[in-house]
């Protein structure tokens, strides 16, 4: 299975700059969508999930 780097950012707003929340973290998955889903559902702790603002969050996945 391929290796990906997965990161979560909060997108920029008028008052705040773009902010790296988690990552980049190496992650093994069959494709980019699987890497993002498995990272969000299986890798993050409950506290990390609470720190993410769903309105501003963006998951970035790229092949390693």
CHARMM internal coordinates of N, CA and C (Angstrom, degrees):
IC EDIT
DIST 1 N 1 CA 1.4514
DIST 1 CA 1 C 1.5264
ANGL 1 N 1 CA 1 C 108.93
DIST 1 C 2 N 1.3249
ANGL 1 CA 1 C 2 N 116.50
DIHE 1 N 1 CA 1 C 2 N 146.24
DIST 2 N 2 CA 1.4638
ANGL 1 C 2 N 2 CA 121.17
DIHE 1 CA 1 C 2 N 2 CA -177.91
DIST 2 CA 2 C 1.5292
ANGL 2 N 2 CA 2 C 112.92
DIHE 1 C 2 N 2 CA 2 C -72.29
DIST 2 C 3 N 1.3055
ANGL 2 CA 2 C 3 N 114.02
DIHE 2 N 2 CA 2 C 3 N 159.39
DIST 3 N 3 CA 1.4619
ANGL 2 C 3 N 3 CA 122.11
DIHE 2 CA 2 C 3 N 3 CA 178.10
DIST 3 CA 3 C 1.5306
ANGL 3 N 3 CA 3 C 109.24
DIHE 2 C 3 N 3 CA 3 C -103.60
DIST 3 C 4 N 1.3320
ANGL 3 CA 3 C 4 N 116.47
DIHE 3 N 3 CA 3 C 4 N 134.72
DIST 4 N 4 CA 1.4618
ANGL 3 C 4 N 4 CA 122.98
DIHE 3 CA 3 C 4 N 4 CA 179.90
DIST 4 CA 4 C 1.5233
ANGL 4 N 4 CA 4 C 109.50
DIHE 3 C 4 N 4 CA 4 C -126.15
DIST 4 C 5 N 1.3113
ANGL 4 CA 4 C 5 N 115.66
DIHE 4 N 4 CA 4 C 5 N 158.72
DIST 5 N 5 CA 1.4620
ANGL 4 C 5 N 5 CA 121.96
DIHE 4 CA 4 C 5 N 5 CA 168.36
DIST 5 CA 5 C 1.5162
ANGL 5 N 5 CA 5 C 106.61
DIHE 4 C 5 N 5 CA 5 C -107.21
DIST 5 C 6 N 1.3329
ANGL 5 CA 5 C 6 N 116.31
DIHE 5 N 5 CA 5 C 6 N 129.78
DIST 6 N 6 CA 1.4544
ANGL 5 C 6 N 6 CA 121.60
DIHE 5 CA 5 C 6 N 6 CA -178.05
DIST 6 CA 6 C 1.5318
ANGL 6 N 6 CA 6 C 108.14
DIHE 5 C 6 N 6 CA 6 C -121.19
DIST 6 C 7 N 1.3229
ANGL 6 CA 6 C 7 N 116.40
DIHE 6 N 6 CA 6 C 7 N 133.62
DIST 7 N 7 CA 1.4643
ANGL 6 C 7 N 7 CA 122.13
DIHE 6 CA 6 C 7 N 7 CA 177.59
DIST 7 CA 7 C 1.5220
ANGL 7 N 7 CA 7 C 108.80
DIHE 6 C 7 N 7 CA 7 C -139.56
DIST 7 C 8 N 1.3255
ANGL 7 CA 7 C 8 N 115.57
DIHE 7 N 7 CA 7 C 8 N 155.38
DIST 8 N 8 CA 1.4600
ANGL 7 C 8 N 8 CA 121.23
DIHE 7 CA 7 C 8 N 8 CA 175.72
DIST 8 CA 8 C 1.5171
ANGL 8 N 8 CA 8 C 107.61
DIHE 7 C 8 N 8 CA 8 C -123.03
DIST 8 C 9 N 1.3296
ANGL 8 CA 8 C 9 N 115.81
DIHE 8 N 8 CA 8 C 9 N 129.92
DIST 9 N 9 CA 1.4625
ANGL 8 C 9 N 9 CA 120.89
DIHE 8 CA 8 C 9 N 9 CA 178.31
DIST 9 CA 9 C 1.5245
ANGL 9 N 9 CA 9 C 109.62
DIHE 8 C 9 N 9 CA 9 C -124.26
DIST 9 C 10 N 1.3028
ANGL 9 CA 9 C 10 N 115.22
DIHE 9 N 9 CA 9 C 10 N 157.28
DIST 10 N 10 CA 1.4626
ANGL 9 C 10 N 10 CA 121.16
DIHE 9 CA 9 C 10 N 10 CA 166.93
DIST 10 CA 10 C 1.5151
ANGL 10 N 10 CA 10 C 105.57
DIHE 9 C 10 N 10 CA 10 C -99.92
DIST 10 C 11 N 1.3208
ANGL 10 CA 10 C 11 N 117.03
DIHE 10 N 10 CA 10 C 11 N 124.65
DIST 11 N 11 CA 1.4584
ANGL 10 C 11 N 11 CA 121.28
DIHE 10 CA 10 C 11 N 11 CA -178.85
DIST 11 CA 11 C 1.5248
ANGL 11 N 11 CA 11 C 110.68
DIHE 10 C 11 N 11 CA 11 C -67.51
DIST 11 C 12 N 1.3063
ANGL 11 CA 11 C 12 N 115.77
DIHE 11 N 11 CA 11 C 12 N 156.38
DIST 12 N 12 CA 1.4593
ANGL 11 C 12 N 12 CA 122.05
DIHE 11 CA 11 C 12 N 12 CA -178.39
DIST 12 CA 12 C 1.5313
ANGL 12 N 12 CA 12 C 111.43
DIHE 11 C 12 N 12 CA 12 C -69.08
DIST 12 C 13 N 1.3278
ANGL 12 CA 12 C 13 N 115.25
DIHE 12 N 12 CA 12 C 13 N 148.68
DIST 13 N 13 CA 1.4640
ANGL 12 C 13 N 13 CA 122.42
DIHE 12 CA 12 C 13 N 13 CA 173.07
DIST 13 CA 13 C 1.5174
ANGL 13 N 13 CA 13 C 106.57
DIHE 12 C 13 N 13 CA 13 C -125.00
DIST 13 C 14 N 1.3202
ANGL 13 CA 13 C 14 N 117.07
DIHE 13 N 13 CA 13 C 14 N -176.91
DIST 14 N 14 CA 1.4640
ANGL 13 C 14 N 14 CA 120.35
DIHE 13 CA 13 C 14 N 14 CA 178.34
DIST 14 CA 14 C 1.5243
ANGL 14 N 14 CA 14 C 111.38
DIHE 13 C 14 N 14 CA 14 C -63.58
DIST 14 C 15 N 1.3335
ANGL 14 CA 14 C 15 N 117.14
DIHE 14 N 14 CA 14 C 15 N -33.70
DIST 15 N 15 CA 1.4583
ANGL 14 C 15 N 15 CA 120.83
DIHE 14 CA 14 C 15 N 15 CA -176.01
DIST 15 CA 15 C 1.5208
ANGL 15 N 15 CA 15 C 114.26
DIHE 14 C 15 N 15 CA 15 C -97.63
DIST 15 C 16 N 1.3333
ANGL 15 CA 15 C 16 N 118.00
DIHE 15 N 15 CA 15 C 16 N -22.81
DIST 16 N 16 CA 1.4571
ANGL 15 C 16 N 16 CA 121.51
DIHE 15 CA 15 C 16 N 16 CA -175.44
DIST 16 CA 16 C 1.5203
ANGL 16 N 16 CA 16 C 110.61
DIHE 15 C 16 N 16 CA 16 C -124.21
DIST 16 C 17 N 1.3392
ANGL 16 CA 16 C 17 N 115.27
DIHE 16 N 16 CA 16 C 17 N 147.34
DIST 17 N 17 CA 1.4496
ANGL 16 C 17 N 17 CA 121.02
DIHE 16 CA 16 C 17 N 17 CA 175.60
DIST 17 CA 17 C 1.5271
ANGL 17 N 17 CA 17 C 109.72
DIHE 16 C 17 N 17 CA 17 C -83.42
DIST 17 C 18 N 1.3264
ANGL 17 CA 17 C 18 N 116.12
DIHE 17 N 17 CA 17 C 18 N 167.55
DIST 18 N 18 CA 1.4496
ANGL 17 C 18 N 18 CA 121.01
DIHE 17 CA 17 C 18 N 18 CA 174.87
DIST 18 CA 18 C 1.5270
ANGL 18 N 18 CA 18 C 108.66
DIHE 17 C 18 N 18 CA 18 C -60.37
DIST 18 C 19 N 1.3321
ANGL 18 CA 18 C 19 N 116.61
DIHE 18 N 18 CA 18 C 19 N 140.51
DIST 19 N 19 CA 1.4587
ANGL 18 C 19 N 19 CA 120.88
DIHE 18 CA 18 C 19 N 19 CA -173.16
DIST 19 CA 19 C 1.5317
ANGL 19 N 19 CA 19 C 110.17
DIHE 18 C 19 N 19 CA 19 C -134.34
DIST 19 C 20 N 1.3298
ANGL 19 CA 19 C 20 N 116.14
DIHE 19 N 19 CA 19 C 20 N 127.54
DIST 20 N 20 CA 1.4583
ANGL 19 C 20 N 20 CA 121.33
DIHE 19 CA 19 C 20 N 20 CA 175.78
DIST 20 CA 20 C 1.5178
ANGL 20 N 20 CA 20 C 108.42
DIHE 19 C 20 N 20 CA 20 C -78.06
DIST 20 C 21 N 1.3285
ANGL 20 CA 20 C 21 N 117.57
DIHE 20 N 20 CA 20 C 21 N 122.85
DIST 21 N 21 CA 1.4563
ANGL 20 C 21 N 21 CA 122.45
DIHE 20 CA 20 C 21 N 21 CA -177.64
DIST 21 CA 21 C 1.5205
ANGL 21 N 21 CA 21 C 110.94
DIHE 20 C 21 N 21 CA 21 C -95.70
DIST 21 C 22 N 1.3139
ANGL 21 CA 21 C 22 N 117.35
DIHE 21 N 21 CA 21 C 22 N -53.65
DIST 22 N 22 CA 1.4588
ANGL 21 C 22 N 22 CA 122.64
DIHE 21 CA 21 C 22 N 22 CA -178.26
DIST 22 CA 22 C 1.5215
ANGL 22 N 22 CA 22 C 109.07
DIHE 21 C 22 N 22 CA 22 C -141.07
DIST 22 C 23 N 1.3191
ANGL 22 CA 22 C 23 N 116.21
DIHE 22 N 22 CA 22 C 23 N 134.72
DIST 23 N 23 CA 1.4582
ANGL 22 C 23 N 23 CA 120.14
DIHE 22 CA 22 C 23 N 23 CA 172.05
DIST 23 CA 23 C 1.5080
ANGL 23 N 23 CA 23 C 112.99
DIHE 22 C 23 N 23 CA 23 C 106.89
DIST 23 C 24 N 1.2873
ANGL 23 CA 23 C 24 N 116.74
DIHE 23 N 23 CA 23 C 24 N -169.39
DIST 24 N 24 CA 1.4627
ANGL 23 C 24 N 24 CA 127.27
DIHE 23 CA 23 C 24 N 24 CA -1.65
DIST 24 CA 24 C 1.5305
ANGL 24 N 24 CA 24 C 111.36
DIHE 23 C 24 N 24 CA 24 C -70.78
DIST 24 C 25 N 1.3065
ANGL 24 CA 24 C 25 N 115.37
DIHE 24 N 24 CA 24 C 25 N 140.37
DIST 25 N 25 CA 1.4525
ANGL 24 C 25 N 25 CA 123.34
DIHE 24 CA 24 C 25 N 25 CA -177.52
DIST 25 CA 25 C 1.5236
ANGL 25 N 25 CA 25 C 109.30
DIHE 24 C 25 N 25 CA 25 C -122.54
DIST 25 C 26 N 1.3365
ANGL 25 CA 25 C 26 N 118.51
DIHE 25 N 25 CA 25 C 26 N 130.65
DIST 26 N 26 CA 1.4695
ANGL 25 C 26 N 26 CA 119.65
DIHE 25 CA 25 C 26 N 26 CA 175.86
DIST 26 CA 26 C 1.5224
ANGL 26 N 26 CA 26 C 110.00
DIHE 25 C 26 N 26 CA 26 C -67.89
DIST 26 C 27 N 1.3236
ANGL 26 CA 26 C 27 N 116.18
DIHE 26 N 26 CA 26 C 27 N 140.29
DIST 27 N 27 CA 1.4588
ANGL 26 C 27 N 27 CA 120.82
DIHE 26 CA 26 C 27 N 27 CA -176.15
DIST 27 CA 27 C 1.5210
ANGL 27 N 27 CA 27 C 109.07
DIHE 26 C 27 N 27 CA 27 C -149.90
DIST 27 C 28 N 1.3174
ANGL 27 CA 27 C 28 N 117.56
DIHE 27 N 27 CA 27 C 28 N 135.05
DIST 28 N 28 CA 1.4703
ANGL 27 C 28 N 28 CA 122.68
DIHE 27 CA 27 C 28 N 28 CA 179.69
DIST 28 CA 28 C 1.5232
ANGL 28 N 28 CA 28 C 108.96
DIHE 27 C 28 N 28 CA 28 C -99.77
DIST 28 C 29 N 1.3359
ANGL 28 CA 28 C 29 N 116.00
DIHE 28 N 28 CA 28 C 29 N 128.78
DIST 29 N 29 CA 1.4656
ANGL 28 C 29 N 29 CA 121.47
DIHE 28 CA 28 C 29 N 29 CA 178.61
DIST 29 CA 29 C 1.5234
ANGL 29 N 29 CA 29 C 108.88
DIHE 28 C 29 N 29 CA 29 C -158.48
DIST 29 C 30 N 1.3478
ANGL 29 CA 29 C 30 N 116.28
DIHE 29 N 29 CA 29 C 30 N 169.26
DIST 30 N 30 CA 1.4625
ANGL 29 C 30 N 30 CA 119.18
DIHE 29 CA 29 C 30 N 30 CA -177.12
DIST 30 CA 30 C 1.5254
ANGL 30 N 30 CA 30 C 113.03
DIHE 29 C 30 N 30 CA 30 C -77.57
DIST 30 C 31 N 1.3482
ANGL 30 CA 30 C 31 N 118.46
DIHE 30 N 30 CA 30 C 31 N -28.08
DIST 31 N 31 CA 1.4615
ANGL 30 C 31 N 31 CA 121.45
DIHE 30 CA 30 C 31 N 31 CA 176.80
DIST 31 CA 31 C 1.5376
ANGL 31 N 31 CA 31 C 109.17
DIHE 30 C 31 N 31 CA 31 C -155.72
DIST 31 C 32 N 1.3370
ANGL 31 CA 31 C 32 N 116.34
DIHE 31 N 31 CA 31 C 32 N 178.43
DIST 32 N 32 CA 1.4710
ANGL 31 C 32 N 32 CA 120.68
DIHE 31 CA 31 C 32 N 32 CA -175.81
DIST 32 CA 32 C 1.5246
ANGL 32 N 32 CA 32 C 112.75
DIHE 31 C 32 N 32 CA 32 C -63.85
DIST 32 C 33 N 1.3189
ANGL 32 CA 32 C 33 N 117.30
DIHE 32 N 32 CA 32 C 33 N -42.14
DIST 33 N 33 CA 1.4669
ANGL 32 C 33 N 33 CA 120.32
DIHE 32 CA 32 C 33 N 33 CA -179.81
DIST 33 CA 33 C 1.5293
ANGL 33 N 33 CA 33 C 110.92
DIHE 32 C 33 N 33 CA 33 C -64.61
DIST 33 C 34 N 1.3120
ANGL 33 CA 33 C 34 N 116.22
DIHE 33 N 33 CA 33 C 34 N -42.12
DIST 34 N 34 CA 1.4637
ANGL 33 C 34 N 34 CA 120.00
DIHE 33 CA 33 C 34 N 34 CA 178.49
DIST 34 CA 34 C 1.5157
ANGL 34 N 34 CA 34 C 110.82
DIHE 33 C 34 N 34 CA 34 C -64.12
DIST 34 C 35 N 1.3322
ANGL 34 CA 34 C 35 N 117.04
DIHE 34 N 34 CA 34 C 35 N -39.12
DIST 35 N 35 CA 1.4647
ANGL 34 C 35 N 35 CA 120.76
DIHE 34 CA 34 C 35 N 35 CA 178.58
DIST 35 CA 35 C 1.5197
ANGL 35 N 35 CA 35 C 110.46
DIHE 34 C 35 N 35 CA 35 C -61.41
DIST 35 C 36 N 1.3180
ANGL 35 CA 35 C 36 N 117.44
DIHE 35 N 35 CA 35 C 36 N -44.56
DIST 36 N 36 CA 1.4677
ANGL 35 C 36 N 36 CA 121.00
DIHE 35 CA 35 C 36 N 36 CA -179.75
DIST 36 CA 36 C 1.5218
ANGL 36 N 36 CA 36 C 111.28
DIHE 35 C 36 N 36 CA 36 C -64.72
DIST 36 C 37 N 1.3225
ANGL 36 CA 36 C 37 N 117.70
DIHE 36 N 36 CA 36 C 37 N -46.98
DIST 37 N 37 CA 1.4605
ANGL 36 C 37 N 37 CA 121.54
DIHE 36 CA 36 C 37 N 37 CA -177.88
DIST 37 CA 37 C 1.5258
ANGL 37 N 37 CA 37 C 112.18
DIHE 36 C 37 N 37 CA 37 C -65.85
DIST 37 C 38 N 1.3331
ANGL 37 CA 37 C 38 N 116.96
DIHE 37 N 37 CA 37 C 38 N -46.26
DIST 38 N 38 CA 1.4592
ANGL 37 C 38 N 38 CA 120.02
DIHE 37 CA 37 C 38 N 38 CA 179.96
DIST 38 CA 38 C 1.5213
ANGL 38 N 38 CA 38 C 111.14
DIHE 37 C 38 N 38 CA 38 C -64.84
DIST 38 C 39 N 1.3174
ANGL 38 CA 38 C 39 N 116.76
DIHE 38 N 38 CA 38 C 39 N -36.25
DIST 39 N 39 CA 1.4627
ANGL 38 C 39 N 39 CA 120.91
DIHE 38 CA 38 C 39 N 39 CA 178.11
DIST 39 CA 39 C 1.5258
ANGL 39 N 39 CA 39 C 110.13
DIHE 38 C 39 N 39 CA 39 C -64.12
DIST 39 C 40 N 1.3144
ANGL 39 CA 39 C 40 N 117.09
DIHE 39 N 39 CA 39 C 40 N -47.08
DIST 40 N 40 CA 1.4646
ANGL 39 C 40 N 40 CA 121.01
DIHE 39 CA 39 C 40 N 40 CA -178.57
DIST 40 CA 40 C 1.5219
ANGL 40 N 40 CA 40 C 112.63
DIHE 39 C 40 N 40 CA 40 C -67.60
DIST 40 C 41 N 1.3134
ANGL 40 CA 40 C 41 N 117.27
DIHE 40 N 40 CA 40 C 41 N -41.44
DIST 41 N 41 CA 1.4564
ANGL 40 C 41 N 41 CA 120.72
DIHE 40 CA 40 C 41 N 41 CA -173.67
DIST 41 CA 41 C 1.5267
ANGL 41 N 41 CA 41 C 114.01
DIHE 40 C 41 N 41 CA 41 C -87.70
DIST 41 C 42 N 1.3211
ANGL 41 CA 41 C 42 N 117.72
DIHE 41 N 41 CA 41 C 42 N -33.28
DIST 42 N 42 CA 1.4492
ANGL 41 C 42 N 42 CA 119.21
DIHE 41 CA 41 C 42 N 42 CA -172.53
DIST 42 CA 42 C 1.5067
ANGL 42 N 42 CA 42 C 116.59
DIHE 41 C 42 N 42 CA 42 C -111.51
DIST 42 C 43 N 1.3147
ANGL 42 CA 42 C 43 N 117.73
DIHE 42 N 42 CA 42 C 43 N -22.05
DIST 43 N 43 CA 1.4560
ANGL 42 C 43 N 43 CA 120.70
DIHE 42 CA 42 C 43 N 43 CA -171.89
DIST 43 CA 43 C 1.5260
ANGL 43 N 43 CA 43 C 112.85
DIHE 42 C 43 N 43 CA 43 C -98.10
DIST 43 C 44 N 1.3225
ANGL 43 CA 43 C 44 N 117.04
DIHE 43 N 43 CA 43 C 44 N -34.45
DIST 44 N 44 CA 1.4657
ANGL 43 C 44 N 44 CA 120.78
DIHE 43 CA 43 C 44 N 44 CA -175.69
DIST 44 CA 44 C 1.5244
ANGL 44 N 44 CA 44 C 111.41
DIHE 43 C 44 N 44 CA 44 C -78.02
DIST 44 C 45 N 1.3273
ANGL 44 CA 44 C 45 N 115.40
DIHE 44 N 44 CA 44 C 45 N 144.46
DIST 45 N 45 CA 1.4627
ANGL 44 C 45 N 45 CA 119.90
DIHE 44 CA 44 C 45 N 45 CA 174.61
DIST 45 CA 45 C 1.5267
ANGL 45 N 45 CA 45 C 109.02
DIHE 44 C 45 N 45 CA 45 C -81.33
DIST 45 C 46 N 1.2977
ANGL 45 CA 45 C 46 N 116.70
DIHE 45 N 45 CA 45 C 46 N 167.43
DIST 46 N 46 CA 1.4710
ANGL 45 C 46 N 46 CA 121.60
DIHE 45 CA 45 C 46 N 46 CA 179.36
DIST 46 CA 46 C 1.5302
ANGL 46 N 46 CA 46 C 110.50
DIHE 45 C 46 N 46 CA 46 C -61.17
DIST 46 C 47 N 1.3217
ANGL 46 CA 46 C 47 N 117.15
DIHE 46 N 46 CA 46 C 47 N -39.65
DIST 47 N 47 CA 1.4698
ANGL 46 C 47 N 47 CA 121.11
DIHE 46 CA 46 C 47 N 47 CA 179.68
DIST 47 CA 47 C 1.5269
ANGL 47 N 47 CA 47 C 110.90
DIHE 46 C 47 N 47 CA 47 C -64.50
DIST 47 C 48 N 1.3273
ANGL 47 CA 47 C 48 N 117.40
DIHE 47 N 47 CA 47 C 48 N -41.76
DIST 48 N 48 CA 1.4630
ANGL 47 C 48 N 48 CA 120.61
DIHE 47 CA 47 C 48 N 48 CA 178.57
DIST 48 CA 48 C 1.5305
ANGL 48 N 48 CA 48 C 110.78
DIHE 47 C 48 N 48 CA 48 C -64.20
DIST 48 C 49 N 1.3179
ANGL 48 CA 48 C 49 N 117.37
DIHE 48 N 48 CA 48 C 49 N -38.62
DIST 49 N 49 CA 1.4713
ANGL 48 C 49 N 49 CA 120.32
DIHE 48 CA 48 C 49 N 49 CA 177.65
DIST 49 CA 49 C 1.5194
ANGL 49 N 49 CA 49 C 111.08
DIHE 48 C 49 N 49 CA 49 C -63.64
DIST 49 C 50 N 1.3283
ANGL 49 CA 49 C 50 N 117.87
DIHE 49 N 49 CA 49 C 50 N -37.38
DIST 50 N 50 CA 1.4607
ANGL 49 C 50 N 50 CA 121.29
DIHE 49 CA 49 C 50 N 50 CA 179.66
DIST 50 CA 50 C 1.5246
ANGL 50 N 50 CA 50 C 112.02
DIHE 49 C 50 N 50 CA 50 C -69.60
DIST 50 C 51 N 1.3262
ANGL 50 CA 50 C 51 N 117.48
DIHE 50 N 50 CA 50 C 51 N -28.14
DIST 51 N 51 CA 1.4632
ANGL 50 C 51 N 51 CA 121.96
DIHE 50 CA 50 C 51 N 51 CA -179.32
DIST 51 CA 51 C 1.5294
ANGL 51 N 51 CA 51 C 112.44
DIHE 50 C 51 N 51 CA 51 C -74.78
DIST 51 C 52 N 1.3154
ANGL 51 CA 51 C 52 N 117.68
DIHE 51 N 51 CA 51 C 52 N -14.17
DIST 52 N 52 CA 1.4650
ANGL 51 C 52 N 52 CA 121.80
DIHE 51 CA 51 C 52 N 52 CA -176.45
DIST 52 CA 52 C 1.5231
ANGL 52 N 52 CA 52 C 109.89
DIHE 51 C 52 N 52 CA 52 C -88.39
DIST 52 C 53 N 1.3316
ANGL 52 CA 52 C 53 N 116.13
DIHE 52 N 52 CA 52 C 53 N 127.30
DIST 53 N 53 CA 1.4621
ANGL 52 C 53 N 53 CA 122.22
DIHE 52 CA 52 C 53 N 53 CA 174.64
DIST 53 CA 53 C 1.5348
ANGL 53 N 53 CA 53 C 107.39
DIHE 52 C 53 N 53 CA 53 C -87.45
DIST 53 C 54 N 1.3300
ANGL 53 CA 53 C 54 N 118.73
DIHE 53 N 53 CA 53 C 54 N 109.38
DIST 54 N 54 CA 1.4685
ANGL 53 C 54 N 54 CA 120.20
DIHE 53 CA 53 C 54 N 54 CA -174.82
DIST 54 CA 54 C 1.5275
ANGL 54 N 54 CA 54 C 114.65
DIHE 53 C 54 N 54 CA 54 C -62.84
DIST 54 C 55 N 1.3231
ANGL 54 CA 54 C 55 N 117.73
DIHE 54 N 54 CA 54 C 55 N -21.97
DIST 55 N 55 CA 1.4662
ANGL 54 C 55 N 55 CA 120.05
DIHE 54 CA 54 C 55 N 55 CA 179.55
DIST 55 CA 55 C 1.5219
ANGL 55 N 55 CA 55 C 111.60
DIHE 54 C 55 N 55 CA 55 C -76.22
DIST 55 C 56 N 1.3326
ANGL 55 CA 55 C 56 N 117.71
DIHE 55 N 55 CA 55 C 56 N -26.63
DIST 56 N 56 CA 1.4554
ANGL 55 C 56 N 56 CA 121.50
DIHE 55 CA 55 C 56 N 56 CA -177.48
DIST 56 CA 56 C 1.5231
ANGL 56 N 56 CA 56 C 113.84
DIHE 55 C 56 N 56 CA 56 C -110.47
DIST 56 C 57 N 1.3327
ANGL 56 CA 56 C 57 N 118.44
DIHE 56 N 56 CA 56 C 57 N -10.75
DIST 57 N 57 CA 1.4582
ANGL 56 C 57 N 57 CA 121.89
DIHE 56 CA 56 C 57 N 57 CA -173.45
DIST 57 CA 57 C 1.5212
ANGL 57 N 57 CA 57 C 112.36
DIHE 56 C 57 N 57 CA 57 C -74.40
DIST 57 C 58 N 1.3099
ANGL 57 CA 57 C 58 N 114.00
DIHE 57 N 57 CA 57 C 58 N 144.79
DIST 58 N 58 CA 1.4546
ANGL 57 C 58 N 58 CA 121.31
DIHE 57 CA 57 C 58 N 58 CA 176.43
DIST 58 CA 58 C 1.5207
ANGL 58 N 58 CA 58 C 107.10
DIHE 57 C 58 N 58 CA 58 C -141.45
DIST 58 C 59 N 1.3336
ANGL 58 CA 58 C 59 N 116.63
DIHE 58 N 58 CA 58 C 59 N 131.58
DIST 59 N 59 CA 1.4624
ANGL 58 C 59 N 59 CA 121.54
DIHE 58 CA 58 C 59 N 59 CA 178.64
DIST 59 CA 59 C 1.5227
ANGL 59 N 59 CA 59 C 107.52
DIHE 58 C 59 N 59 CA 59 C -96.28
DIST 59 C 60 N 1.3142
ANGL 59 CA 59 C 60 N 115.96
DIHE 59 N 59 CA 59 C 60 N 125.16
DIST 60 N 60 CA 1.4682
ANGL 59 C 60 N 60 CA 121.77
DIHE 59 CA 59 C 60 N 60 CA 178.88
DIST 60 CA 60 C 1.5235
ANGL 60 N 60 CA 60 C 108.86
DIHE 59 C 60 N 60 CA 60 C -108.58
DIST 60 C 61 N 1.3250
ANGL 60 CA 60 C 61 N 116.54
DIHE 60 N 60 CA 60 C 61 N 129.73
DIST 61 N 61 CA 1.4618
ANGL 60 C 61 N 61 CA 121.71
DIHE 60 CA 60 C 61 N 61 CA 179.72
DIST 61 CA 61 C 1.5129
ANGL 61 N 61 CA 61 C 107.47
DIHE 60 C 61 N 61 CA 61 C -130.32
DIST 61 C 62 N 1.3358
ANGL 61 CA 61 C 62 N 115.59
DIHE 61 N 61 CA 61 C 62 N 132.92
DIST 62 N 62 CA 1.4660
ANGL 61 C 62 N 62 CA 118.68
DIHE 61 CA 61 C 62 N 62 CA 175.49
DIST 62 CA 62 C 1.5183
ANGL 62 N 62 CA 62 C 108.95
DIHE 61 C 62 N 62 CA 62 C -142.32
DIST 62 C 63 N 1.3269
ANGL 62 CA 62 C 63 N 116.58
DIHE 62 N 62 CA 62 C 63 N 148.58
DIST 63 N 63 CA 1.4733
ANGL 62 C 63 N 63 CA 119.95
DIHE 62 CA 62 C 63 N 63 CA 177.39
DIST 63 CA 63 C 1.5236
ANGL 63 N 63 CA 63 C 109.34
DIHE 62 C 63 N 63 CA 63 C -64.79
DIST 63 C 64 N 1.2918
ANGL 63 CA 63 C 64 N 116.14
DIHE 63 N 63 CA 63 C 64 N 143.79
DIST 64 N 64 CA 1.4657
ANGL 63 C 64 N 64 CA 120.36
DIHE 63 CA 63 C 64 N 64 CA -179.29
DIST 64 CA 64 C 1.5013
ANGL 64 N 64 CA 64 C 109.70
DIHE 63 C 64 N 64 CA 64 C -85.60
END
COOR INIT
IC SEED 1 N 1 CA 1 C
IC BUILD
